[in-house]
Amino acid sequence: MKISMYQASVPMFVRMLNNLAAVLDKGAAHAEAKKIDPSVLINSRLYPDMLPLARQVQIASDGAKGAAARLAGLEPPKYEDTETTFSDLKGRIQKTIAYLNTFKPEQIDGSEERTVTLQIRGQPVPFQGMPYLFNHAVPNFYFHITTAYDILRHCGVEIGKADFLGTR
């Protein structure tokens, strides 16, 4: 059975972004219940040299929309990284999901060998479609989703594996 590049990308990105939005809701509720300034959570990091929660969400969003666009042979849209509230971050997630939902399977299926070139540290790095998706795009996306989850959990937000995985 041949793998569907669309099914291995867009629906997974949408599902995990929805799960991330639900985790952010719990973060906002936690901040309100504990009388914590929400910006404390949004600017929290796991370690001083790591990026804060807001940036983790932005990069996850960029990774999902970028992967889908590149696999379809399109230029990904650029979003300004100006989100400073839970509401802003959820808005970015919803905008990303809306963009992902514009893709049709026929735009991405068959991209297994399409050349995808990324600029990494100022250097062009070419990938073939399937290795790009499975060895770069998906692991990078999950890294930032997981780090966002971990930051909120570290800050005391009562979330667990079911929140990360979702119920569907």
N, CA and C atoms as a LAMMPS dump frame, in Angstrom:
ITEM: TIMESTEP
0
ITEM: NUMBER OF ATOMS
504
ITEM: BOX BOUNDS ff ff ff
-5.0000000000000000e+02 5.0000000000000000e+02
-5.0000000000000000e+02 5.0000000000000000e+02
-5.0000000000000000e+02 5.0000000000000000e+02
ITEM: ATOMS id mol type element x y z
1 1 1 N 0.846 -1.179 0
2 1 2 C 0 0 0
3 1 3 C 0.891 1.241 0
4 2 1 N 0.613 2.136 -0.878
5 2 2 C 1.359 3.381 -0.976
6 2 3 C 0.837 4.364 0.078
7 3 1 N 1.757 5.089 0.679
8 3 2 C 1.372 6.064 1.695
9 3 3 C 0.816 7.316 1.015
10 4 1 N -0.181 7.906 1.636
11 4 2 C -0.716 9.176 1.162
12 4 3 C 0.032 10.288 1.885
13 5 1 N 0.783 11.068 1.148
14 5 2 C 1.528 12.188 1.746
15 5 3 C 0.561 13.193 2.372
16 6 1 N -0.603 13.343 1.772
17 6 2 C -1.61 14.245 2.344
18 6 3 C -2.065 13.73 3.712
19 7 1 N -2.476 12.448 3.761
20 7 2 C -2.977 11.885 5.014
21 7 3 C -1.908 11.866 6.104
22 8 1 N -0.646 11.752 5.71
23 8 2 C 0.457 11.734 6.685
24 8 3 C 0.839 13.129 7.145
25 9 1 N 0.233 14.16 6.562
26 9 2 C 0.621 15.517 6.92
27 9 3 C -0.558 16.36 7.384
28 10 1 N -1.391 16.805 6.492
29 10 2 C -2.413 17.801 6.824
30 10 3 C -3.333 17.372 7.967
31 11 1 N -3.975 16.202 7.92
32 11 2 C -4.859 15.846 9.035
33 11 3 C -4.114 15.738 10.375
34 12 1 N -2.881 15.257 10.354
35 12 2 C -2.091 15.16 11.581
36 12 3 C -1.768 16.544 12.11
37 13 1 N -1.35 17.455 11.238
38 13 2 C -1.057 18.822 11.675
39 13 3 C -2.299 19.463 12.281
40 14 1 N -3.438 19.312 11.62
41 14 2 C -4.687 19.91 12.116
42 14 3 C -5.055 19.336 13.479
43 15 1 N -4.98 18.027 13.606
44 15 2 C -5.327 17.384 14.887
45 15 3 C -4.448 17.904 16.019
46 16 1 N -3.148 17.927 15.8
47 16 2 C -2.241 18.342 16.874
48 16 3 C -2.349 19.842 17.17
49 17 1 N -2.627 20.649 16.161
50 17 2 C -2.841 22.073 16.422
51 17 3 C -4.119 22.292 17.232
52 18 1 N -5.154 21.515 16.946
53 18 2 C -6.37 21.595 17.774
54 18 3 C -6.079 21.177 19.212
55 19 1 N -5.273 20.135 19.379
56 19 2 C -4.896 19.708 20.729
57 19 3 C -4.089 20.8 21.428
58 20 1 N -3.189 21.438 20.69
59 20 2 C -2.403 22.53 21.267
60 20 3 C -3.309 23.683 21.68
61 21 1 N -4.301 24.007 20.877
62 21 2 C -5.245 25.074 21.235
63 21 3 C -5.974 24.733 22.53
64 22 1 N -6.362 23.478 22.701
65 22 2 C -7.045 23.057 23.931
66 22 3 C -6.104 23.152 25.13
67 23 1 N -4.842 22.823 24.944
68 23 2 C -3.848 22.936 26.014
69 23 3 C -3.653 24.411 26.378
70 24 1 N -3.634 25.285 25.389
71 24 2 C -3.521 26.721 25.662
72 24 3 C -4.737 27.224 26.447
73 25 1 N -5.919 26.7 26.131
74 25 2 C -7.116 27.058 26.91
75 25 3 C -6.923 26.7 28.379
76 26 1 N -6.361 25.536 28.625
77 26 2 C -6.115 25.12 30.013
78 26 3 C -5.058 26.003 30.661
79 27 1 N -4.078 26.445 29.878
80 27 2 C -3.083 27.372 30.403
81 27 3 C -3.71 28.692 30.799
82 28 1 N -4.591 29.212 29.961
83 28 2 C -5.277 30.476 30.264
84 28 3 C -6.159 30.328 31.495
85 29 1 N -6.87 29.222 31.594
86 29 2 C -7.741 28.984 32.753
87 29 3 C -6.905 28.855 34.028
88 30 1 N -5.767 28.201 33.927
89 30 2 C -4.869 28.052 35.076
90 30 3 C -4.382 29.418 35.554
91 31 1 N -3.957 30.242 34.614
92 31 2 C -3.478 31.58 34.976
93 31 3 C -4.579 32.371 35.668
94 32 1 N -5.788 32.294 35.15
95 32 2 C -6.905 33.022 35.757
96 32 3 C -7.226 32.483 37.15
97 33 1 N -7.296 31.164 37.286
98 33 2 C -7.643 30.556 38.573
99 33 3 C -6.599 30.834 39.646
100 34 1 N -5.335 30.864 39.244
101 34 2 C -4.248 31.049 40.209
102 34 3 C -3.826 32.517 40.329
103 35 1 N -4.546 33.395 39.618
104 35 2 C -4.238 34.837 39.64
105 35 3 C -2.794 35.1 39.197
106 36 1 N -2.39 34.421 38.141
107 36 2 C -1.062 34.593 37.548
108 36 3 C -1.231 35.442 36.292
109 37 1 N -0.388 36.426 36.122
110 37 2 C -0.408 37.211 34.887
111 37 3 C -0.158 36.241 33.725
112 38 1 N -1.076 36.144 32.757
113 38 2 C -0.896 35.19 31.656
114 38 3 C 0.43 35.353 30.919
115 39 1 N 0.961 36.582 30.894
116 39 2 C 2.23 36.784 30.187
117 39 3 C 3.377 36.014 30.839
118 40 1 N 3.229 35.687 32.107
119 40 2 C 4.254 34.877 32.772
120 40 3 C 4.334 33.51 32.106
121 41 1 N 3.179 32.905 31.838
122 41 2 C 3.169 31.596 31.179
123 41 3 C 3.604 31.722 29.717
124 42 1 N 3.106 32.727 29.041
125 42 2 C 3.402 32.905 27.617
126 42 3 C 4.893 33.152 27.384
127 43 1 N 5.554 33.76 28.346
128 43 2 C 6.987 34.038 28.215
129 43 3 C 7.866 33.022 28.942
130 44 1 N 7.256 31.974 29.494
131 44 2 C 8.025 30.952 30.215
132 44 3 C 8.815 30.079 29.259
133 45 1 N 9.933 29.584 29.781
134 45 2 C 10.843 28.701 29.043
135 45 3 C 11.165 27.514 29.934
136 46 1 N 11.597 26.424 29.334
137 46 2 C 12.058 25.29 30.123
138 46 3 C 13.467 25.524 30.656
139 47 1 N 14.234 26.32 29.938
140 47 2 C 15.61 26.61 30.327
141 47 3 C 15.962 27.949 29.69
142 48 1 N 16.836 28.734 30.311
143 48 2 C 17.108 30.085 29.8
144 48 3 C 17.509 30.169 28.33
145 49 1 N 18.173 29.147 27.786
146 49 2 C 18.589 29.233 26.388
147 49 3 C 17.562 28.652 25.413
148 50 1 N 16.374 28.314 25.923
149 50 2 C 15.306 27.799 25.06
150 50 3 C 14.3 28.903 24.769
151 51 1 N 13.53 28.722 23.726
152 51 2 C 12.532 29.713 23.34
153 51 3 C 11.296 29.617 24.24
154 52 1 N 10.597 30.741 24.43
155 52 2 C 9.408 30.755 25.289
156 52 3 C 8.192 30.114 24.615
157 53 1 N 7.157 29.921 25.412
158 53 2 C 5.919 29.297 24.942
159 53 3 C 5.403 29.938 23.662
160 54 1 N 5.295 31.256 23.619
161 54 2 C 4.748 31.918 22.428
162 54 3 C 5.533 31.525 21.183
163 55 1 N 6.825 31.508 21.277
164 55 2 C 7.66 31.181 20.109
165 55 3 C 7.495 29.713 19.712
166 56 1 N 7.315 28.831 20.699
167 56 2 C 7.09 27.41 20.389
168 56 3 C 5.817 27.244 19.561
169 57 1 N 4.763 27.966 19.941
170 57 2 C 3.492 27.896 19.202
171 57 3 C 3.678 28.471 17.797
172 58 1 N 4.374 29.584 17.689
173 58 2 C 4.609 30.199 16.377
174 58 3 C 5.376 29.259 15.454
175 59 1 N 6.397 28.619 15.982
176 59 2 C 7.207 27.714 15.153
177 59 3 C 6.411 26.477 14.76
178 60 1 N 5.589 25.952 15.664
179 60 2 C 4.732 24.813 15.309
180 60 3 C 3.784 25.209 14.177
181 61 1 N 3.203 26.386 14.277
182 61 2 C 2.315 26.903 13.231
183 61 3 C 3.075 27.033 11.912
184 62 1 N 4.24 27.659 11.967
185 62 2 C 5.05 27.829 10.759
186 62 3 C 5.423 26.485 10.147
187 63 1 N 5.755 25.528 10.988
188 63 2 C 6.149 24.211 10.492
189 63 3 C 5.022 23.51 9.768
190 64 1 N 3.821 23.575 10.322
191 64 2 C 2.678 22.9 9.706
192 64 3 C 2.311 23.541 8.372
193 65 1 N 2.151 24.856 8.358
194 65 2 C 1.746 25.523 7.112
195 65 3 C 2.862 25.45 6.078
196 66 1 N 4.115 25.517 6.541
197 66 2 C 5.247 25.445 5.624
198 66 3 C 5.373 24.085 4.978
199 67 1 N 5.205 23.04 5.762
200 67 2 C 5.329 21.683 5.21
201 67 3 C 4.25 21.425 4.168
202 68 1 N 3.014 21.751 4.494
203 68 2 C 1.927 21.518 3.541
204 68 3 C 2.169 22.3 2.249
205 69 1 N 2.521 23.573 2.391
206 69 2 C 2.751 24.403 1.205
207 69 3 C 3.9 23.857 0.37
208 70 1 N 5.005 23.553 1.005
209 70 2 C 6.18 23.083 0.257
210 70 3 C 5.9 21.765 -0.447
211 71 1 N 5.189 20.851 0.228
212 71 2 C 4.859 19.578 -0.412
213 71 3 C 3.933 19.786 -1.601
214 72 1 N 3.111 20.828 -1.552
215 72 2 C 2.214 21.144 -2.664
216 72 3 C 2.901 21.98 -3.732
217 73 1 N 4.172 22.33 -3.508
218 73 2 C 4.909 23.137 -4.476
219 73 3 C 4.57 24.613 -4.407
220 74 1 N 4.088 25.064 -3.248
221 74 2 C 3.697 26.456 -3.054
222 74 3 C 4.624 27.148 -2.068
223 75 1 N 4.59 28.449 -2.08
224 75 2 C 5.319 29.252 -1.1
225 75 3 C 4.415 29.407 0.131
226 76 1 N 4.909 29.07 1.321
227 76 2 C 4.048 29.213 2.507
228 76 3 C 3.784 30.674 2.839
229 77 1 N 2.595 30.963 3.373
230 77 2 C 2.324 32.343 3.783
231 77 3 C 3.195 32.708 4.983
232 78 1 N 3.5 33.976 5.091
233 78 2 C 4.287 34.453 6.231
234 78 3 C 3.332 35.09 7.23
235 79 1 N 3.482 34.736 8.485
236 79 2 C 2.7 35.342 9.566
237 79 3 C 3.658 36.173 10.406
238 80 1 N 3.19 37.307 10.846
239 80 2 C 3.98 38.121 11.774
240 80 3 C 4.001 37.399 13.121
241 81 1 N 5.1 37.426 13.791
242 81 2 C 5.23 36.779 15.103
243 81 3 C 4.97 37.804 16.202
244 82 1 N 3.713 38.232 16.308
245 82 2 C 3.362 39.317 17.231
246 82 3 C 2.446 38.867 18.361
247 83 1 N 2.188 37.582 18.473
248 83 2 C 1.245 37.083 19.47
249 83 3 C 1.81 37.23 20.89
250 84 1 N 1.015 37.844 21.763
251 84 2 C 1.464 38.072 23.141
252 84 3 C 0.458 37.59 24.175
253 85 1 N -0.678 37.058 23.733
254 85 2 C -1.704 36.577 24.662
255 85 3 C -2.133 35.167 24.257
256 86 1 N -2.821 34.496 25.172
257 86 2 C -3.36 33.181 24.827
258 86 3 C -4.342 33.311 23.661
259 87 1 N -5.138 34.351 23.672
260 87 2 C -6.096 34.576 22.589
261 87 3 C -5.378 34.778 21.258
262 88 1 N -4.312 35.557 21.263
263 88 2 C -3.522 35.755 20.043
264 88 3 C -2.971 34.424 19.526
265 89 1 N -2.424 33.626 20.426
266 89 2 C -1.825 32.347 20.023
267 89 3 C -2.883 31.41 19.459
268 90 1 N -4.057 31.388 20.093
269 90 2 C -5.137 30.547 19.575
270 90 3 C -5.597 31.052 18.209
271 91 1 N -5.608 32.368 18.029
272 91 2 C -5.969 32.925 16.729
273 91 3 C -5.005 32.491 15.644
274 92 1 N -3.739 32.476 15.983
275 92 2 C -2.733 32.026 15.01
276 92 3 C -2.949 30.557 14.672
277 93 1 N -3.229 29.752 15.665
278 93 2 C -3.494 28.33 15.423
279 93 3 C -4.705 28.177 14.512
280 94 1 N -5.772 28.906 14.79
281 94 2 C -6.981 28.8 13.971
282 94 3 C -6.713 29.259 12.532
283 95 1 N -5.917 30.314 12.368
284 95 2 C -5.56 30.794 11.028
285 95 3 C -4.749 29.717 10.295
286 96 1 N -3.868 29.049 11.014
287 96 2 C -3.062 27.98 10.41
288 96 3 C -3.944 26.816 10.002
289 97 1 N -4.864 26.426 10.877
290 97 2 C -5.778 25.322 10.559
291 97 3 C -6.63 25.674 9.342
292 98 1 N -7.128 26.909 9.287
293 98 2 C -7.931 27.337 8.134
294 98 3 C -7.103 27.221 6.847
295 99 1 N -5.844 27.62 6.909
296 99 2 C -4.97 27.506 5.741
297 99 3 C -4.768 26.033 5.371
298 100 1 N -4.471 25.198 6.343
299 100 2 C -4.266 23.772 6.066
300 100 3 C -5.502 23.143 5.44
301 101 1 N -6.678 23.592 5.874
302 101 2 C -7.926 23.03 5.345
303 101 3 C -8.204 23.434 3.899
304 102 1 N -7.393 24.326 3.336
305 102 2 C -7.562 24.678 1.919
306 102 3 C -6.908 23.658 0.992
307 103 1 N -6.048 22.802 1.544
308 103 2 C -5.334 21.827 0.721
309 103 3 C -6.219 20.635 0.394
310 104 1 N -6.063 20.171 -0.827
311 104 2 C -6.734 18.957 -1.287
312 104 3 C -5.683 17.858 -1.406
313 105 1 N -6.077 16.599 -1.196
314 105 2 C -5.109 15.509 -1.288
315 105 3 C -4.293 15.515 -2.579
316 106 1 N -4.934 15.836 -3.69
317 106 2 C -4.214 15.788 -4.971
318 106 3 C -3.103 16.835 -5.069
319 107 1 N -3.13 17.852 -4.217
320 107 2 C -2.042 18.84 -4.231
321 107 3 C -0.77 18.294 -3.573
322 108 1 N -0.933 17.365 -2.637
323 108 2 C 0.205 16.88 -1.85
324 108 3 C 0.576 15.441 -2.188
325 109 1 N -0.436 14.604 -2.469
326 109 2 C -0.127 13.226 -2.855
327 109 3 C 0.732 13.243 -4.12
328 110 1 N 1.729 12.393 -4.156
329 110 2 C 2.658 12.36 -5.28
330 110 3 C 3.882 13.233 -5.07
331 111 1 N 3.976 13.857 -3.887
332 111 2 C 5.119 14.748 -3.611
333 111 3 C 6.299 14.016 -2.975
334 112 1 N 6.244 12.694 -2.942
335 112 2 C 7.291 11.905 -2.28
336 112 3 C 8.69 12.248 -2.781
337 113 1 N 8.822 12.541 -4.06
338 113 2 C 10.138 12.825 -4.637
339 113 3 C 10.306 14.284 -5.049
340 114 1 N 9.306 15.112 -4.761
341 114 2 C 9.414 16.544 -5.092
342 114 3 C 10.568 17.142 -4.302
343 115 1 N 11.356 17.979 -4.935
344 115 2 C 12.448 18.639 -4.233
345 115 3 C 11.896 19.786 -3.395
346 116 1 N 12.244 19.761 -2.132
347 116 2 C 11.893 20.819 -1.186
348 116 3 C 13.215 21.391 -0.698
349 117 1 N 13.412 22.689 -0.878
350 117 2 C 14.656 23.316 -0.443
351 117 3 C 14.365 24.288 0.687
352 118 1 N 15.019 24.072 1.809
353 118 2 C 14.893 24.954 2.968
354 118 3 C 16.157 25.785 3.1
355 119 1 N 16.012 26.957 3.657
356 119 2 C 17.174 27.764 4.041
357 119 3 C 17.439 27.462 5.517
358 120 1 N 18.543 26.823 5.798
359 120 2 C 18.911 26.488 7.172
360 120 3 C 20.238 27.164 7.467
361 121 1 N 20.176 28.094 8.411
362 121 2 C 21.35 28.906 8.767
363 121 3 C 21.948 29.584 7.534
364 122 1 N 21.045 30.088 6.672
365 122 2 C 21.474 30.824 5.496
366 122 3 C 21.935 29.975 4.328
367 123 1 N 21.863 28.665 4.459
368 123 2 C 22.32 27.769 3.393
369 123 3 C 21.136 26.987 2.831
370 124 1 N 21.059 26.833 1.518
371 124 2 C 19.992 26.006 0.948
372 124 3 C 20.248 24.527 1.24
373 125 1 N 19.228 23.858 1.745
374 125 2 C 19.327 22.426 2.042
375 125 3 C 18.189 21.733 1.303
376 126 1 N 18.523 20.96 0.252
377 126 2 C 17.472 20.274 -0.511
378 126 3 C 17.085 18.942 0.138
379 127 1 N 15.818 18.638 0.059
380 127 2 C 15.26 17.365 0.521
381 127 3 C 14.376 16.817 -0.589
382 128 1 N 14.16 15.523 -0.583
383 128 2 C 13.078 14.935 -1.365
384 128 3 C 11.85 14.962 -0.463
385 129 1 N 10.661 15.011 -1.05
386 129 2 C 9.415 15.184 -0.308
387 129 3 C 9.202 14.251 0.871
388 130 1 N 9.326 12.938 0.644
389 130 2 C 9.046 12.006 1.74
390 130 3 C 10.078 12.128 2.868
391 131 1 N 11.377 12.144 2.591
392 131 2 C 12.325 12.357 3.689
393 131 3 C 12.134 13.716 4.373
394 132 1 N 11.774 14.736 3.597
395 132 2 C 11.493 16.045 4.201
396 132 3 C 10.357 15.925 5.213
397 133 1 N 9.264 15.289 4.803
398 133 2 C 8.109 15.175 5.699
399 133 3 C 8.444 14.361 6.94
400 134 1 N 9.001 13.159 6.738
401 134 2 C 9.17 12.247 7.869
402 134 3 C 10.426 12.47 8.696
403 135 1 N 11.477 13.023 8.098
404 135 2 C 12.729 13.193 8.832
405 135 3 C 12.97 14.614 9.298
406 136 1 N 12.201 15.567 8.789
407 136 2 C 12.395 16.96 9.189
408 136 3 C 11.097 17.605 9.668
409 137 1 N 10.111 17.711 8.79
410 137 2 C 8.903 18.488 9.105
411 137 3 C 8.131 17.925 10.3
412 138 1 N 7.821 16.641 10.273
413 138 2 C 7.036 16.058 11.367
414 138 3 C 7.804 16.067 12.69
415 139 1 N 9.07 15.611 12.723
416 139 2 C 9.782 15.669 14.011
417 139 3 C 9.921 17.096 14.544
418 140 1 N 10.189 18.055 13.679
419 140 2 C 10.323 19.443 14.122
420 140 3 C 8.99 19.962 14.671
421 141 1 N 7.902 19.668 13.98
422 141 2 C 6.566 20.066 14.434
423 141 3 C 6.279 19.485 15.82
424 142 1 N 6.501 18.182 15.992
425 142 2 C 6.244 17.545 17.29
426 142 3 C 7.173 18.081 18.384
427 143 1 N 8.407 18.411 18.037
428 143 2 C 9.317 18.988 19.023
429 143 3 C 8.711 20.255 19.626
430 144 1 N 8.194 21.14 18.777
431 144 2 C 7.676 22.417 19.269
432 144 3 C 6.317 22.268 19.948
433 145 1 N 5.473 21.358 19.471
434 145 2 C 4.204 21.07 20.155
435 145 3 C 4.506 20.511 21.548
436 146 1 N 5.421 19.567 21.611
437 146 2 C 5.781 18.95 22.888
438 146 3 C 6.403 19.968 23.833
439 147 1 N 7.266 20.816 23.335
440 147 2 C 7.906 21.813 24.187
441 147 3 C 6.876 22.805 24.723
442 148 1 N 5.913 23.212 23.911
443 148 2 C 4.841 24.093 24.386
444 148 3 C 4.063 23.406 25.515
445 149 1 N 3.697 22.15 25.297
446 149 2 C 3.011 21.363 26.331
447 149 3 C 3.865 21.309 27.6
448 150 1 N 5.138 20.99 27.437
449 150 2 C 6.031 20.843 28.596
450 150 3 C 6.187 22.144 29.379
451 151 1 N 6.233 23.266 28.686
452 151 2 C 6.348 24.552 29.377
453 151 3 C 5.131 24.765 30.269
454 152 1 N 3.941 24.529 29.725
455 152 2 C 2.732 24.73 30.533
456 152 3 C 2.663 23.739 31.69
457 153 1 N 3.039 22.509 31.438
458 153 2 C 3.027 21.505 32.52
459 153 3 C 4.024 21.897 33.601
460 154 1 N 5.193 22.375 33.201
461 154 2 C 6.223 22.816 34.138
462 154 3 C 5.723 23.993 34.983
463 155 1 N 4.857 24.8 34.398
464 155 2 C 4.285 25.955 35.116
465 155 3 C 3.095 25.56 35.999
466 156 1 N 2.794 24.283 36.079
467 156 2 C 1.745 23.824 36.971
468 156 3 C 0.388 23.614 36.346
469 157 1 N 0.265 23.819 35.052
470 157 2 C -1.021 23.61 34.394
471 157 3 C -1.332 22.12 34.429
472 158 1 N -2.537 21.791 34.867
473 158 2 C -2.924 20.389 35.023
474 158 3 C -3.359 19.815 33.68
475 159 1 N -2.377 19.329 32.961
476 159 2 C -2.586 18.675 31.68
477 159 3 C -1.863 17.343 31.72
478 160 1 N -2.315 16.436 30.878
479 160 2 C -1.705 15.108 30.834
480 160 3 C -1.631 14.594 29.409
481 161 1 N -1.244 13.344 29.289
482 161 2 C -1.048 12.747 27.978
483 161 3 C -2.316 12.818 27.124
484 162 1 N -3.469 12.656 27.752
485 162 2 C -4.733 12.712 26.986
486 162 3 C -4.928 14.095 26.361
487 163 1 N -4.465 15.149 27.029
488 163 2 C -4.556 16.492 26.451
489 163 3 C -3.636 16.612 25.242
490 164 1 N -2.45 16.047 25.358
491 164 2 C -1.492 16.091 24.248
492 164 3 C -2.018 15.308 23.051
493 165 1 N -2.503 14.097 23.297
494 165 2 C -2.962 13.233 22.218
495 165 3 C -4.348 13.592 21.701
496 166 1 N -5.173 14.226 22.529
497 166 2 C -6.538 14.552 22.14
498 166 3 C -7.446 13.348 22.291
499 167 1 N -8.716 13.573 22.068
500 167 2 C -9.702 12.512 22.29
501 167 3 C -10.201 11.871 21.009
502 168 1 N -9.801 12.366 19.874
503 168 2 C -10.311 11.812 18.608
504 168 3 C -9.347 10.828 18.029
